[in-house]
Amino acid sequence: MDSYQHVFVMLHGDRLDNVDPLWAATAGRPWDPPLFLNGMIRAFKTCQRIRSQTGVPIHRVFVSPFLRCIQTASKVVASSLPLRPQRPPFH
């Protein structure tokens, strides 16, 4: 029986300092910019597209300790979770 592993490599999403160059001047950690909102949305949608096109489930995520990379990884995980409709609470 053959066994396959799929490896997907991604770059982090769009960084805030690329959108707002003055961000670094007031940041507590100027070397570690967070994702810009569009970067988070793009990361989530990219992962959804990878999943829908490949059908491969995500079992592990390896990520750099930079904030933007952790934020991107969180979108990878969020996009791979099955959505379950929730019932409204009873009153």
Backbone hydrogen bonds in HBPLUS format (Angstrom, degrees):
<---DONOR---> <-ACCEPTOR-->    atom                        ^
c    i                          cat <-CA-CA->   ^        H-A-AA   ^      H-
h    n   atom  resd res      DA  || num        DHA   H-A  angle D-A-AA Bond
n    s   type  num  typ     dist DA aas  dist angle  dist       angle   num
A0036-PHE N   A0014-ASP O   2.81 MM  22  5.74 168.7  1.82 152.0 153.8     1
A0018-ASN N   A0015-ARG O   3.20 MM   3  5.53 147.9  2.31 104.7 113.8     2
A0016-LEU N   A0034-PRO O   2.89 MM  18  5.83 165.1  1.92 162.7 158.9     3
A0019-VAL N   A0016-LEU O   3.01 MM   3  5.28 140.0  2.18 105.5 116.9     4
A0020-ASP N   A0016-LEU O   2.82 MM   4  6.00 160.4  1.85 159.4 166.2     5
A0023-TRP N   A0020-ASP O   2.93 MM   3  5.51 164.3  1.96 122.3 127.6     6
A0025-ALA N   A0022-LEU O   3.10 MM   3  5.46 137.1  2.30 108.0 119.2     7
A0026-THR N   A0023-TRP O   3.21 MM   3  5.84 149.5  2.31 115.4 122.4     8
A0032-ASP N   A0029-ARG O   2.91 MM   3  5.52 166.6  1.93 126.0 129.9     9
A0039-GLY N   A0036-PHE O   2.77 MM   3  5.09 126.5  2.05 109.0 124.5    10
A0040-MET N   A0036-PHE O   3.16 MM   4  6.63 145.7  2.28 152.0 162.2    11
A0040-MET N   A0037-LEU O   3.08 MM   3  5.20 121.6  2.44  98.6 112.6    12
A0041-ILE N   A0037-LEU O   3.06 MM   4  6.41 162.3  2.09 155.1 159.7    13
A0042-ARG N   A0038-ASN O   2.87 MM   4  6.00 162.6  1.90 146.6 151.9    14
A0043-ALA N   A0039-GLY O   2.96 MM   4  6.05 156.9  2.01 141.4 147.8    15
A0044-PHE N   A0040-MET O   3.05 MM   4  6.25 163.8  2.07 149.5 153.3    16
A0045-LYS N   A0041-ILE O   2.97 MM   4  6.20 168.1  1.98 155.3 158.3    17
A0046-THR N   A0042-ARG O   2.83 MM   4  5.90 155.5  1.89 149.3 156.4    18
A0047-CYS N   A0043-ALA O   3.10 MM   4  6.26 160.5  2.14 147.8 152.2    19
A0048-GLN N   A0044-PHE O   3.03 MM   4  6.31 154.0  2.10 146.8 154.4    20
A0049-ARG N   A0045-LYS O   2.93 MM   4  6.13 156.6  1.99 147.1 153.1    21
A0050-ILE N   A0046-THR O   2.93 MM   4  6.22 158.5  1.98 149.9 155.7    22
A0051-ARG N   A0047-CYS O   2.98 MM   4  6.13 164.4  2.00 148.3 152.5    23
A0052-SER N   A0048-GLN O   2.89 MM   4  6.10 161.3  1.93 150.0 155.3    24
A0053-GLN N   A0049-ARG O   2.91 MM   4  5.99 153.2  1.99 149.3 156.1    25
A0054-THR N   A0050-ILE O   2.95 MM   4  5.95 148.8  2.05 147.0 154.7    26
A0055-GLY N   A0051-ARG O   2.72 MM   4  5.14 149.9  1.81 137.0 146.8    27
A0069-CYS N   A0066-PHE O   3.00 MM   3  5.32 126.1  2.30 105.5 119.7    28
A0070-ILE N   A0066-PHE O   2.99 MM   4  6.34 156.0  2.04 155.5 163.2    29
A0071-GLN N   A0067-LEU O   2.84 MM   4  6.07 160.4  1.87 157.1 162.9    30
A0072-THR N   A0068-ARG O   3.03 MM   4  6.15 151.2  2.11 134.1 141.7    31
A0073-ALA N   A0069-CYS O   2.88 MM   4  6.12 160.3  1.92 147.0 152.5    32
A0074-SER N   A0070-ILE O   2.91 MM   4  6.15 148.2  2.01 145.3 154.0    33
A0075-LYS N   A0071-GLN O   3.23 MM   4  6.54 142.4  2.38 139.4 148.3    34
A0075-LYS N   A0072-THR O   3.05 MM   3  5.18 125.9  2.35  98.7 112.6    35
A0076-VAL N   A0072-THR O   3.02 MM   4  6.42 144.6  2.15 144.9 155.6    36
A0077-VAL N   A0073-ALA O   3.00 MM   4  6.33 163.3  2.03 155.2 157.4    37
A0078-ALA N   A0074-SER O   2.90 MM   4  6.04 162.8  1.93 141.9 147.6    38
A0079-SER N   A0075-LYS O   2.86 MM   4  5.86 154.8  1.92 142.6 148.9    39
A0080-SER N   A0077-VAL O   3.10 MM   3  5.25 140.4  2.26 100.6 112.1    40
A0081-LEU N   A0078-ALA O   3.44 MM   3  5.50 158.7  2.48 100.3 106.3    41
